[in-house]
Amino acid sequence: MKSRLLDLLACYTCGSPLRLHPYATAPDGEIAEGYLECEKCREKHPIIHGVPRVLPEPFRTDLRLRYPDFFQKYPDDFPAPPGAPAKTWAPSREVADMYAYGWSKFTEAWAEFRREFLHVVDPPLTRDSFRDKLILDAGCGQGRFSRFMLEFGAREVVAFDLGEQVDTAHQHNLQGFSNSHVLQADIYHIPLKAEFDLAISIGVLHHLPDPEGGFRSVTGRVRPGGAVFAWVYGWSPIIRMLQLLRKITRRIPRRALFHLAVVPTAVLHILNLVYALLDRLPRTRRLARRVPLRQYSDRSFRGKHWIMFDHLSVPIIHFYREGDLEGWLRRAGLRNIVVTERYKGQQGSSWRGYGEK
Ligand SMILES: [Zn+2]
């Protein structure tokens, strides 16, 4: 954790500043271990492996199971509560668990992810939209989108997520940027001031128990005149089929599902090869347009493997129809709203929304 992050942090309960108590500093000057304490509530939030974990209950107690070494090391500041800690089964924590596992298997910020990012945000955003901005990445996963925004010239990026994928983001994709910050936090209790020029949430809100509530919370961290961008899944028959399959695959242990997902990945890959073949010849080009899921043709096999694992294992997915996202933006009181459809008219379409505060 960089001490500069303190200027942006605020208690999610009372809005007061958080005070830093460092235990250990890394060679690069970042705080490796320590804790943050609300000046008013006196609630303590640990900094573990260089990442502050500013979480409400039950996620705060849950940290003891995830990082037992830290809590054993500092019993004076973090005395053990009576009784054995129990695992939290909050729905959003289950989603975070799945992504923490998934992103530990897919840590790369591939070139195809960068292409995907620009394809998701454009329109209305382009790579120049991030330049010199203070940006919030709500639901950062392994940090690839934050990394791209920093590469496109963002002034500073704060990336947060609910689970241990923040460790992947911190150690793999955001390491070495002097203007990046990683935080473990809950989207419904974001411990940050309302100072951001731009907040983005890509592929996150549709996995929440209350997606619109999450969107509103993210919007709450944007300064007046700042902007919000969100991307959510659309509804289509092929997605409906995948949902039926997911009812079964969700129950398969994650490790096994990771390997099993290679089978539908191969099917998708073959569909994409058929499309590429038909698209090459003028006579079959019209037929090529009828091959489903052709939008994945430019992905690597491994990139498709990630998509399949994601779709078959995630505990919660909501799908949206035309007008849904616009409703969120309007009810949040945003102006200059732009909602567009990605992959318009195709199977697996989706929605992107932008609005200004
Ligand atoms: Zn407080």
Boltz pocket constraint, residues with backbone or C-beta under 6 A from the ligand:
constraints:
  - pocket:
      binder: B
      contacts: [[A, 11], [A, 12], [A, 13], [A, 14], [A, 15], [A, 16], [A, 38], [A, 39], [A, 40], [A, 41], [A, 42]]
      max_distance: 6.0
